[in-house]
Amino acid sequence: MRALIQRVKQASVVVDAETVGQIEHGILAYIGLGPEDTLQSAQKMVDKILTYRIFDNEAGKLDKNVQQVEGGLLLVSQFTLMAKTDKGRRPDFGGAMAPDAANALFEQLVSYAKQQYHHVETGKFGANMLVKADNDGPLNFILELS
């Protein structure tokens, strides 16, 4: 499992001209699922995202997490994060979980996130999404579980 998280001033996901998810100040998290990922690894990733300290404290140091600043969390499924890019000029998506299994696990991940935190929004799995974000910093981090 891999996540690309961005600290944002605001972010939204639009599908077919309809906004399906939107947050103000918080984290936009793109989630890539691999064939070996499980509900346990999904829960571990959510916990890591919710507690990852990428917001400034009173001294201007990165020392607060999204919950402490009462920000939003926008989760977007992103199979391209699992692409192998070390060879050739075209990404190899063989490292991504099959769509049906990924959809089921992503839904479980979202459900768990909503149980852990009150302000969680999502994109739409498998849809052609227009993601808009005002990246704050910019601060972007790739999180991987070992």
N, C-alpha and C positions, 0 to 999 in steps of 0.2 A: 504494500500500500504506500502510496505517495500522495502528499498534499503540497500544493503551492498556496501559501497564505499571503495575503496582502493587507496591510493596514490601510483602511480607506476612510475618507471623509463621508462618502456615500457610495452606494452601489445598488444596481438593479439588474434584473433579468427580464427581458421582453421576449415573448414568443407569439408570433402571429399578431403583432401590434398590441398585445395585452401584457401588462406588467404582471408577472407571476411571482416575483419576489423582490423585496426592496428593504434596504437598511440605511440608516444614517451612520454616523461614526461607528466603526467596528472592524470586523474581519471579513474579507471575501476569501473563501477557501475553495479551491479547485481540488477535487478528490479523484485520484486514479486508483482503480482496484485491479489487483492481479489475481491469477487463478488460485494462489495459495491463501488468499485473504479469507478471514472468518469474521463472525460476529465479535469475537473477542478482540481481534486486531482492530476492527472498526471502532469498538468502544474505547480501546486504548488510544487510537488516533484522535477521537473526539475529546477525550480527557486532556490529551496533550495540547490540542488547539485551544481549548477553553482556558488552560492554565499557562500558556506560553506568554512570557512577559515581553510584549512589544509596544507597550504604551508608556509614556513618560510619567514619572513620579513628580513630586513637587520640585525636585532638584534637577529635573530635565533628563534623568537617567531612565533607560528602558527597564522598568521594574514593576509594571502593573500588567495584569491580564485583562482580557475583554470583559470578564465579569466584574472586575474591580472598577472599571470605568463605565460600566453599564452600557456597553456598546452592543451592536447587533452582530449576528453571525449569519452570513449568507453562504450556503453550501451549494456547490455546483459540481455535478458529476462530469469528469473530464478524462475519458479513456486515453487521450493522446499523451497524458503524462506518463503512461506506461510504455511508450514507444521506445524501441531500441534504435539508437541513432549513431552508433559507433562505426557502421560500415555503410558505404554507398551514399547515394543522394536522395533516397526515399526512406521515410520512417517505416519500421517494421512493427506492426501492432500485435504481434504474437504474444507479447508479454501482458496483454490486457485480458481481464476476465471476460468470458462469453457474455453477450448482452443480457440474456434472461437472468442468469445468475447475478450479474452485476446490478441489475435493476432491483432484484430482491434484497441484496446486501445493502445497496445504497439506501433503500427505504428503511431498513433496520437501523442503519447508521443515523439517518435523520430522526427516526423515532427516539432513539437513545439520546441524541443531542437535545431534543425537545424535552425529554424527561430531566435532563441535567441543567438546562438553562431556559429561561423564559422567552428570549428573543432570538428565535431561529427562523430563518426563511430559506427557501430553496429555489433552484431553477426547475426545469422540467426534464427528467431523464430522457435521453434519446432525441430530444427536440433540437432543431436549429435555433440556438439562443443568441440573442443580442445582449451581451453583457456590457454594461456601462459602469465605470468606476472612476472615482477621483482618488487616485493612489496618494496616500499621505506619507510623505517622506522624500522619496518613495522608500518604503520598507517592504521587502518581499523575501520570503524564506521558503525553502524546500524542506519539508519534514518527511522523514522516512522511518519506518519501524524496522528494527533489526531482529 
